[in-house]
Amino acid sequence: MLPITAVNDQRLIFFFHVPCCSFLISLNTHTMFLIILGLIAVTVGFAVAKADSPLQKFGKLIRTLGFVVMLIGFLTSCIVQIDAGHVGVQKLFGKIQSRVLQSGLNFVNPMVEVIKMDTKTQNYTMSGIQDEGNKSNDDAIRVLTADGLEVTIDLSVLYRVIPADAPKLISQTGEDYEDKIVRPLTRTRIRDNAVYYEAVALYSTKRDEFQLRIFKTIEDDFKKRGLFLENLLVRNITLPASVKATIEQKINAEQDAQKMQFVLQKEKQEAERKRVEAQGIADYQRIISESLTDRQLQYESIKANLEIAKSPNSKIIIMGKGNTPVILNPGEKN
């Protein structure tokens, strides 16, 4: 008798009852379907062979077909397909096997259970924004800094399973390694390292240093457990409202001071321009006053009178006692 005792995750669990022990064998549903179909065919073949009916001659053929179907079922249970980016970990009677199944078709013991593990890059995000991280609610990390302030950190962890260490990871941690290792270890290490930094420094100048520090710490812990840490991304650091307001006031004051320096610099440049302009005018006047003599002025006056005399508007030119001529227009009376 081969009774079905349990169905779990598309795996059928069967017990072969023998006098001394019970063997637990886990086979996939496709394989079990072929085996059961073969058993039915063998049973029907024996029944037909013993029956007194025209179908008795087909009993042997039915039994043969039944055995062939059972054989195909057992053979297919020996072949396991592993998709790209995955590895297979074998478990036989609860014991993890050291041999790792690579992607492709693999021949295995038909009695082993194969656990398929994803070895591609995985992202675990802890964020305070609703439905942004792996947890639907607020999952940001709240830490205390060196100056006693509470800072909220949003973080993303990029990691992957080391293929060769997959059996160790399953045997020591299990398939829920994300909840047992990635999440708690990351949050703990961040809190441990945040106490070495002040809140403002963590927000601005020491952010990269803090990220590198926690990366090195978590990287070693992950590697010991069979995980490879690819990157650690500090996505956002939120300061307390009071500290944030103080920083904004300081930034505004610095911007005002820079604006005032610009205005003062502009005024100094304008004053320098006017000084240079005044100095130029003064130099011009000094040069002119030093170069003009009485003879030079008389010569320039004669040249100007000649030009006036050529003008059609001037009619009479009378020279006075001085050097300045008197010009009378035609309509002007003496």
C-alpha positions as CSV (number, residue, x, y, z in Angstrom):
1,M,0.0,0.0,0.0
2,L,1.3,3.5,-0.9
3,P,-0.8,6.1,0.9
4,I,-0.5,9.8,0.2
5,T,0.1,11.5,3.6
6,A,0.6,15.2,2.8
7,V,0.8,17.8,0.0
8,N,3.1,20.8,0.5
9,D,4.2,23.4,-2.1
10,Q,3.5,21.2,-5.1
11,R,5.4,18.3,-3.5
12,L,3.8,15.0,-2.6
13,I,5.1,13.2,0.5
14,F,4.9,9.4,0.5
15,F,5.7,6.8,3.1
16,F,6.8,3.3,2.2
17,H,5.9,1.2,5.3
18,V,8.4,-1.5,5.9
19,P,8.8,-3.7,9.0
20,C,11.9,-1.9,10.4
21,C,11.7,1.8,9.2
22,S,9.8,4.3,7.2
23,F,11.5,6.2,4.3
24,L,10.3,9.7,3.5
25,I,10.5,10.3,-0.2
26,S,9.6,13.7,-1.7
27,L,8.9,13.7,-5.4
28,N,7.3,16.4,-7.7
29,T,3.7,16.1,-8.9
30,H,4.6,15.3,-12.5
31,T,6.8,12.4,-11.4
32,M,4.2,11.1,-9.0
33,F,1.5,11.3,-11.6
34,L,3.6,9.0,-13.9
35,I,4.4,6.6,-11.1
36,I,0.8,6.3,-10.0
37,L,-0.4,6.0,-13.6
38,G,2.1,3.1,-14.0
39,L,1.0,1.4,-10.8
40,I,-2.6,1.6,-11.9
41,A,-1.6,0.1,-15.3
42,V,0.4,-2.7,-13.7
43,T,-2.5,-3.5,-11.3
44,V,-5.0,-3.5,-14.2
45,G,-2.7,-5.7,-16.1
46,F,-2.5,-8.3,-13.4
47,A,-6.3,-8.1,-12.9
48,V,-7.0,-8.6,-16.6
49,A,-4.5,-11.5,-16.8
50,K,-6.3,-13.4,-14.1
51,A,-9.8,-12.6,-15.3
52,D,-11.6,-15.0,-17.6
53,S,-12.4,-12.5,-20.4
54,P,-11.4,-11.8,-24.0
55,L,-9.0,-9.0,-22.6
56,Q,-6.9,-11.6,-20.8
57,K,-4.4,-11.7,-23.7
58,F,-3.7,-7.9,-23.2
59,G,-2.7,-8.3,-19.5
60,K,1.0,-8.7,-20.2
61,L,1.0,-5.7,-22.6
62,I,-0.8,-3.5,-20.0
63,R,1.7,-4.6,-17.3
64,T,4.6,-3.8,-19.6
65,L,3.3,-0.4,-20.4
66,G,2.7,0.2,-16.7
67,F,6.3,-0.6,-15.9
68,V,7.6,1.6,-18.7
69,V,5.5,4.6,-17.4
70,M,6.9,4.0,-13.9
71,L,10.4,3.9,-15.2
72,I,9.9,7.1,-17.1
73,G,8.6,8.7,-13.9
74,F,11.6,7.6,-11.9
75,L,14.0,8.8,-14.7
76,T,12.4,12.3,-14.8
77,S,12.7,12.5,-11.0
78,C,16.5,12.3,-11.5
79,I,16.6,15.4,-13.7
80,V,16.3,18.9,-12.2
81,Q,16.3,22.1,-14.2
82,I,17.9,25.1,-12.6
83,D,17.1,28.5,-14.2
84,A,19.7,31.1,-15.0
85,G,20.7,33.2,-12.0
86,H,19.8,30.5,-9.6
87,V,21.6,27.5,-7.9
88,G,20.1,24.4,-6.4
89,V,20.8,23.1,-2.9
90,Q,20.1,19.4,-2.2
91,K,18.5,18.2,0.9
92,L,18.2,14.4,1.6
93,F,16.3,13.3,4.7
94,G,16.7,16.7,6.2
95,K,20.5,16.8,5.6
96,I,22.0,19.5,3.4
97,Q,24.3,18.2,0.7
98,S,27.5,20.1,-0.1
99,R,27.2,19.8,-3.9
100,V,25.6,22.9,-5.5
101,L,23.5,22.5,-8.6
102,Q,24.4,25.0,-11.3
103,S,22.0,26.5,-13.9
104,G,20.9,24.0,-16.5
105,L,19.9,20.3,-16.3
106,N,21.3,18.4,-13.4
107,F,21.1,14.6,-12.6
108,V,20.3,14.1,-8.9
109,N,19.2,11.4,-6.5
110,P,15.4,11.0,-7.1
111,M,14.9,11.1,-3.3
112,V,16.5,14.5,-2.7
113,E,14.6,17.8,-2.3
114,V,16.1,20.6,-4.4
115,I,15.9,24.1,-3.0
116,K,16.3,26.7,-5.7
117,M,18.0,29.9,-4.6
118,D,18.3,33.2,-6.4
119,T,21.9,34.4,-6.9
120,K,21.1,37.6,-8.7
121,T,21.5,41.0,-7.1
122,Q,18.8,41.6,-4.6
123,N,17.6,45.0,-3.2
124,Y,16.4,45.4,0.4
125,T,15.1,49.0,1.0
126,M,14.2,50.5,4.4
127,S,12.4,53.7,3.9
128,G,10.1,56.1,5.8
129,I,7.9,56.7,2.8
130,Q,4.8,54.6,2.6
131,D,5.1,51.5,0.2
132,E,8.6,52.5,-1.0
133,G,10.6,49.9,1.0
134,N,10.2,46.2,1.5
135,K,7.9,46.9,4.4
136,S,4.7,48.7,3.5
137,N,4.7,51.0,6.6
138,D,7.4,53.4,7.9
139,D,10.6,51.3,8.0
140,A,13.2,54.0,8.3
141,I,16.1,53.6,10.7
142,R,16.1,56.0,13.7
143,V,19.5,56.4,15.3
144,L,21.1,58.6,18.0
145,T,24.1,60.7,17.0
146,A,27.1,61.8,19.1
147,D,25.3,65.0,20.1
148,G,22.2,63.1,21.4
149,L,19.9,64.0,18.4
150,E,17.6,61.5,16.7
151,V,18.3,61.2,13.0
152,T,16.2,59.2,10.5
153,I,18.0,57.3,7.8
154,D,16.6,55.7,4.6
155,L,18.8,52.9,3.3
156,S,19.1,50.4,0.4
157,V,21.1,47.2,0.6
158,L,22.3,45.6,-2.6
159,Y,23.5,42.0,-2.0
160,R,23.5,38.5,-3.5
161,V,23.9,35.0,-2.4
162,I,27.4,33.5,-2.9
163,P,26.7,30.3,-4.9
164,A,29.4,28.2,-3.3
165,D,28.1,29.1,0.2
166,A,24.4,28.5,-0.6
167,P,24.4,25.1,1.3
168,K,25.9,26.8,4.4
169,L,23.4,29.6,4.2
170,I,20.5,27.1,4.1
171,S,21.8,24.9,6.8
172,Q,22.7,27.7,9.2
173,T,20.1,30.3,8.5
174,G,17.3,29.0,6.2
175,E,15.6,30.4,3.2
176,D,14.3,33.4,5.2
177,Y,17.8,34.9,5.4
178,E,16.5,38.3,4.4
179,D,14.6,38.6,7.7
180,K,17.2,36.9,9.8
181,I,20.4,38.5,8.5
182,V,20.0,41.4,6.0
183,R,17.4,43.4,7.9
184,P,18.4,43.1,11.6
185,L,22.2,43.1,11.0
186,T,22.1,46.2,8.8
187,R,19.9,48.2,11.2
188,T,22.1,47.2,14.2
189,R,25.4,48.2,12.5
190,I,24.0,51.5,11.4
191,R,23.0,52.4,15.0
192,D,26.4,51.2,16.3
193,N,28.3,53.5,13.9
194,A,26.0,56.6,14.0
195,V,27.1,57.4,17.6
196,Y,30.5,58.4,16.3
197,Y,29.1,61.4,14.3
198,E,27.2,64.5,15.1
199,A,23.9,65.1,13.4
200,V,24.9,68.0,11.2
201,A,28.2,66.3,10.1
202,L,26.3,63.1,9.3
203,Y,23.9,65.1,7.2
204,S,26.6,67.0,5.3
205,T,30.4,66.6,5.4
206,K,30.7,63.1,7.0
207,R,28.0,61.3,4.9
208,D,30.3,59.5,2.5
209,E,32.6,58.5,5.4
210,F,29.7,57.1,7.4
211,Q,28.4,55.1,4.4
212,L,31.9,53.6,3.8
213,R,32.3,52.7,7.5
214,I,29.1,50.8,7.8
215,F,29.7,49.1,4.4
216,K,33.0,47.6,5.6
217,T,31.4,46.4,8.9
218,I,28.3,44.8,7.2
219,E,30.4,43.4,4.4
220,D,32.4,41.2,6.8
221,D,29.2,40.0,8.6
222,F,27.5,39.1,5.4
223,K,30.5,37.2,4.0
224,K,30.7,35.0,7.1
225,R,27.1,33.9,6.5
226,G,27.3,33.3,2.7
227,L,26.1,36.7,1.4
228,F,28.1,39.2,-0.8
229,L,27.4,42.9,-0.1
230,E,27.6,44.8,-3.4
231,N,26.7,48.3,-2.3
232,L,25.1,50.2,0.6
233,L,23.2,53.3,-0.4
234,V,22.3,56.0,2.2
235,R,19.3,57.4,0.3
236,N,18.2,60.1,2.7
237,I,19.1,61.5,6.2
238,T,16.4,63.5,8.0
239,L,17.4,65.8,10.8
240,P,15.1,66.9,13.7
241,A,12.9,69.9,12.8
242,S,14.7,72.3,15.2
243,V,18.1,71.4,13.7
244,K,16.9,71.7,10.2
245,A,15.4,75.2,10.9
246,T,18.8,76.3,12.4
247,I,20.7,75.1,9.4
248,E,18.3,76.9,7.1
249,Q,18.7,80.1,9.1
250,K,22.5,79.7,8.9
251,I,22.4,79.2,5.2
252,N,20.2,82.2,4.7
253,A,22.6,84.3,6.8
254,E,25.5,83.1,4.8
255,Q,23.8,84.0,1.5
256,D,22.9,87.5,2.8
257,A,26.6,88.0,3.8
258,Q,27.7,86.9,0.4
259,K,25.2,89.3,-1.2
260,M,26.5,92.2,0.9
261,Q,30.1,91.4,0.0
262,F,29.1,91.5,-3.6
263,V,27.4,94.9,-3.1
264,L,30.4,96.3,-1.3
265,Q,32.8,95.0,-4.0
266,K,30.6,96.7,-6.7
267,E,30.6,100.0,-4.8
268,K,34.4,99.9,-4.4
269,Q,34.8,99.3,-8.1
270,E,32.5,102.2,-8.9
271,A,34.4,104.5,-6.6
272,E,37.7,103.4,-8.2
273,R,36.2,104.1,-11.6
274,K,35.2,107.7,-10.6
275,R,38.6,108.3,-9.0
276,V,40.4,107.2,-12.2
277,E,38.0,109.4,-14.2
278,A,38.6,112.5,-12.0
279,Q,42.3,111.9,-12.1
280,G,42.2,111.8,-15.8
281,I,40.3,115.1,-16.0
282,A,42.7,116.7,-13.6
283,D,45.7,115.5,-15.6
284,Y,44.1,116.8,-18.8
285,Q,43.5,120.3,-17.3
286,R,47.0,120.4,-15.9
287,I,48.5,119.5,-19.3
288,I,46.4,122.1,-21.1
289,S,47.2,124.9,-18.6
290,E,50.9,124.2,-18.9
291,S,51.1,124.1,-22.7
292,L,49.0,127.2,-23.6
293,T,51.0,130.6,-23.8
294,D,49.8,134.1,-24.8
295,R,51.3,133.7,-28.3
296,Q,49.6,130.4,-28.7
297,L,46.2,131.9,-27.5
298,Q,46.6,134.8,-30.0
299,Y,47.3,132.4,-32.8
300,E,44.3,130.3,-32.0
301,S,42.2,133.5,-31.8
302,I,43.3,134.6,-35.3
303,K,42.4,131.2,-36.7
304,A,39.0,131.4,-35.1
305,N,38.4,134.9,-36.5
306,L,39.2,133.7,-40.0
307,E,36.7,131.0,-39.7
308,I,34.0,133.5,-38.5
309,A,34.8,135.9,-41.3
310,K,34.2,133.1,-43.8
311,S,30.7,132.6,-42.4
312,P,27.8,134.1,-44.5
313,N,26.1,135.4,-41.3
314,S,28.8,137.7,-40.2
315,K,29.1,141.2,-42.0
316,I,31.3,143.4,-39.9
317,I,34.2,142.6,-37.6
318,I,35.5,145.4,-35.3
319,M,38.5,144.8,-33.2
320,G,38.4,146.4,-29.8
321,K,41.2,147.3,-27.5
322,G,41.5,143.8,-26.3
323,N,42.0,140.6,-28.2
324,T,38.3,139.7,-28.4
325,P,36.5,140.8,-31.6
326,V,33.1,142.3,-31.7
327,I,30.8,140.9,-34.3
328,L,27.8,142.9,-35.6
329,N,25.0,141.3,-37.3
330,P,23.3,143.1,-40.3
331,G,20.2,144.0,-38.3
332,E,22.1,145.3,-35.3
333,K,22.4,149.1,-34.8
334,N,25.7,150.9,-33.9
